[in-house]
Amino acid sequence: MTHLGEETIMKRVPSVFEIGKNFANVDITKEPIPVIPTIHYMMGGIPTNIHGQVTVPDLGAGTDEEGLYAEGKIVKGLYAIGECACVSVHGANRLGTNSLLDLVVFGRAAGKHIVDGYHQNDHNYKPLSPQVLDATMGRLNKLQQSTEGYNAQDVADEIRALMQKHASVFRTQALMDEGVDKLLALGEKVDNILLADKSQVFNTARIEAFEVANLYEVAKATMLSAANRHECRGAHTVLDYDRPEDDNVAPNGRNDHDWMKHTIWYSDGNKIIYKPVRKVPLTVDYIEPKVRVY
Ligand SMILES: Cc1cc2nc3c(=O)[nH]c(=O)nc-3n(C[C@H](O)[C@H](O)[C@H](O)COP(=O)(O)OP(=O)(O)OC[C@H]3O[C@@H](n4cnc5c(N)ncnc54)[C@H](O)[C@@H]3O)c2cc1C
């Protein structure tokens, strides 16, 4: 922006000057604005059916001949919608209407399903185990009793920097593999956060400390799933797998034959399995995916 000169900047784009000052602490009349890639849309999420009901694969039922697990069981009473959910309509692309579809279509569908279930007196839920709070209270107490450990924001910054380097816009297999090792090694720090401020009222430091563990789970899901996917697909651009647009097997590196499938990552043991992409629409004909050309 510096080439515009201070007078033009202050007259034409004063809000950009303010944003530069408030968010990046730079004077845009004199200095460049730092640019850091960030997340526009988190692709993937908690698996759901079209009613927003969360589903889990039935591991005991085994896989089909392609090694994929079927949709599985509904977790009755648990719904996910919006960016945190994966209804299996987007693949790996964040097109213009991702959120519109997620929120307006599936949000509405989930709401209707919840209300319909309520009116049908369908309240037969699995009883909660008496130990249901143990894990949550365990997390809370561990932080509350911590006398030494790592600063939450330092650990969060390490996770962010690692993800920006190893799971960024343009990836290589080596960079992702290295990222997996480094991320798993960070687990020790995430498990040993020091909560210096133990106050009980409106303690945002405690929330931030909790958030580090959540950030770490999402980072692991992203990094491990990415390193395991040996192709290019949408935002997952891996330079090693790039191919010409007219490649017979994997045009532009997208290998539908081997990789048209959803990754499911388990926090427990960092296990990865795959399930099929829902391809057949309910009321209209199926449209074969095409090669993306510009
Ligand atoms: C810069 C940018 C541009 C975008 N542009 C587009 C676009 O052009 N088109 C498009 O379709 N999408 C776009 N998106 C994506 C879109 O904005 C999001 O996908 C959508 O807003 C997600 O909605 P949501 O309700 O699922 O989640 P959110 O809007 O993130 O809502 C989640 C809510 O939960 C609250 N919350 C979090 N934790 C807790 C807790 N523990 N307890 C209680 N509440 C909690 C949060 O405060 C928040 O209010 C853009 C995103 C960004 C960041």
The ligand as an ORCA input file, in Angstrom:
! r2SCAN-3c Opt
* xyz 0 1
  C     -12.847    -14.740      6.480
  C     -13.941    -15.724      6.184
  C     -14.719    -15.596      5.049
  C     -15.729    -16.501      4.770
  N     -16.477    -16.350      3.611
  C     -17.453    -17.243      3.325
  C     -18.244    -17.117      2.126
  O     -18.043    -16.191      1.328
  N     -19.193    -18.042      1.865
  C     -19.421    -19.078      2.712
  O     -20.310    -19.869      2.431
  N     -18.702    -19.232      3.864
  C     -17.720    -18.344      4.195
  N     -16.981    -18.492      5.337
  C     -17.254    -19.609      6.222
  C     -18.465    -19.291      7.117
  O     -18.335    -18.017      7.675
  C     -18.519    -20.346      8.243
  O     -18.438    -21.633      7.673
  C     -19.823    -20.284      9.007
  O     -20.006    -18.995      9.540
  C     -19.788    -21.313     10.150
  O     -20.972    -21.221     10.889
  P     -21.189    -22.109     12.164
  O     -22.480    -21.660     12.776
  O     -21.047    -23.547     11.830
  O     -19.953    -21.783     13.126
  P     -19.575    -20.383     13.790
  O     -20.137    -19.241     13.026
  O     -18.094    -20.454     14.019
  O     -20.368    -20.467     15.169
  C     -19.903    -21.226     16.263
  C     -20.339    -20.489     17.506
  O     -20.069    -21.296     18.658
  C     -19.546    -20.476     19.676
  N     -18.768    -21.333     20.608
  C     -17.552    -21.875     20.415
  N     -17.204    -22.601     21.470
  C     -18.209    -22.534     22.359
  C     -18.436    -23.094     23.644
  N     -17.571    -23.879     24.246
  N     -19.609    -22.796     24.257
  C     -20.531    -22.006     23.663
  N     -20.374    -21.467     22.435
  C     -19.224    -21.720     21.806
  C     -18.697    -19.449     18.944
  O     -18.503    -18.289     19.728
  C     -19.577    -19.161     17.718
  O     -20.527    -18.148     17.940
  C     -15.966    -17.584      5.660
  C     -15.192    -17.707      6.800
  C     -14.191    -16.807      7.081
  C     -13.395    -16.971      8.357
*
